[in-house]
Amino acid sequence: MSEPTQPVPVVERAGTDLGDQSASAASYEPHPTLEGEEKPARFWSHRRIPAALAALVLLGGVGVLLYDIAAVRAGRSAMEWRSSLARELAERPLDDTGVLVGAGVAVALGIWLLVLAATPGLRGVLPMRRTHTDVRAGLHRDAAAMVLRDRAMEVSGVQSVRVRMKRSKVEVRAVSHFRELDDVRADLDTSLGDGIRELGLGSAPGLSVHVARPGRKG
C-alpha cells in the first residue's frame, strides 16, 4: 500500500492577522482491486420513473391511435383530434411558431431520454474496491462524509467541521478555537487520510483541508 504524498502547508492571510487560516492538500493512491481492473465501474441507475412515464405516454398514444384506425376500418369516422391534427400538419408552414415550439419540445425530450440512457447516473454512490469477482459494493456520499466528519471532530482543537464529499476530492473546512492552526491541520490530514483509506473506495479521492479561527462577534 502506497503512503500518501506529504501535504504542503499553505498559510494564508485572513483579515489583518497572519495565521488565521491554514490549508493543505494531499492525494492518495487507490487501493488495489481485482487483477486487471484498474477502476471500479460506476453503478447504473434503473431510472424507473422516467422509464415508466415514457412507457405510459407511448402506450397511451399508440393505444388511442390504434383504436381510431380500427374504428375507421370498421366504417366509422375518424376522431376529431386526428382529423384536426392531419389538417393542421398539411396546412401549417414549417416556419410557424407553433410547429417550431412543438419540434423544439420533442427534440429536448428526445435528447433528455438519450442522455438518461447513455449515462450511468447514481452520482451519490461511490464505487468501492472489488476484492471478489461476484461482489460489488458502493458507499453513499453522505455516509462517507458523515464518517469523515466524525473522525475530524475527534481531533483536538476542532470546534466544528464541514465535509463535502465529491467523486475525486474531499473538501474539509474546520473551525479551531485553540491550538496552532498548522498543528490542527496536520492532525486532520493524518486522521482524515486514514479515514479515506479505511472507506475502501476503489478510486481514493484527494483531500483538501482548510482550518480557520471562529469569526469575531460584534
HELIX and SHEET records of a PDB file:
HELIX    1   1 ARG A   48  ARG A   73  1                                  26    
HELIX    2   2 GLU A   80  GLU A   91  1                                  12    
HELIX    3   3 THR A   97  ALA A  118  1                                  22    
HELIX    4   4 ARG A  141  MET A  153  1                                  13    
HELIX    5   5 LEU A  181  LEU A  199  1                                  19    
SHEET    1   A 5 VAL A  10  ALA A  14  0                                        
SHEET    2   A 5 ASP A  17  ALA A  26 -1                                        
SHEET    3   A 5 GLY A 206  ALA A 212 -1                                        
SHEET    4   A 5 LYS A 169  SER A 176  1                                        
SHEET    5   A 5 VAL A 158  MET A 165 -1                                        
SHEET    1   B 2 VAL A 125  PRO A 127  0                                        
SHEET    2   B 2 GLY A 138  HIS A 140 -1                                        
END                                                                             
